Amino acid sequence: MLLEHKNVLVTGATGALGVLIADRFVQAGARVVAVARDPGKLADLAASSPQIRTFSADLTNADAVERLFIDIREQLGAVDILVHTTGGYQGGQYVQEIAVHDWQKMIDLNLNSAFLCAKHALAHMAHKGGKIITISAMAAIDVPSRRAAYVVSKAGLIALTRAIAEEGKVSNVQANVIAPGIILTESNRRDMPDADHSKWVKPADIAEMILHLCSPGASAITGSIIRMP
């Protein structure tokens, strides 16, 4: 199969996008390592497939992330592919109105979590190469008003991913970032019931793009920002 014997770490694995990505990699023959905070949701995910192993961790905590990667290596071996979907949204305020703790929350959740996971994943990939995929947002490119903390954290994620891609050229690590518009999830439907949902990005399309970028045939693709408006 396409990714047989590959260890694929999916963060945010119990979210609407993460669940689909995990399932798609299982179909491709990979061993999926699913990481999220909620043990109950992780248990439900593990029950769906024997190829999914689950770990609960706070990815904004440096010690917790270090422990996570030690546990993964000891139990399953090195991570071959990191798909980082962990993130969140907060907006509606002008820059001068943003509370410092809200700013820090967005930076921690959207950027620092990716840095910590990539830092340890790269150590796993140092001698055999690998793939890293992150999820940014179109808002980080076409910057809207009153979303500064979110936008800056997602723009930083693009820069981080491209830096990893450049450094990874010497160790056969490819890194790419997906920048979707609004993703068609039930929670987004509830939050924006009057929007034109037909123009939103389908999670399944994102999952397919990620699978392609992680396939052996895409090894020449690195440092790319994949816009999915």
C-alpha angles and dihedrals in degrees: 000000000000098000103015114161092013119131108221118190113204116188121199083029097161094056122099092262096038094055092053092047092050091050093048092053091048088054088052090056099256128141103241122213106198119199128187139130102250111080092193094057090044090055090054090050093049090051089059095065139010088218092068120086117188134212127180115217144148101237093196089065114085095206092048092052092048090051091047094057092045090053092047093051093047094048104033110007130246124343112250099182131026119198107183113197098151111125147109145209134239125162147129098107135099116239094259090053098052114110114230092238091053090051091050091047092058093045092049096045101040104029114015093048089055092048093051094047094045092048092058096035089056090055088056091049098044097104103030108028128238149183131267123191124183131186116228125158141248086243088070088062103033095039115212128199124267097019100089099136092047094043095047092049092050093044089051088053090057091051092047092051093049091048089053090049092053094047091043094063090086094051101037095253117144120199127186135169129219115215107192129178118227109334118227102243131142092247092053090048090054093047094048107028095159097051124107098260092185089076095053123105116258114231090223090060091053090049091052092050091051092049090052093050089051095049122104090247092062098059091116091061114089137138091025127145106214109204115206106178 
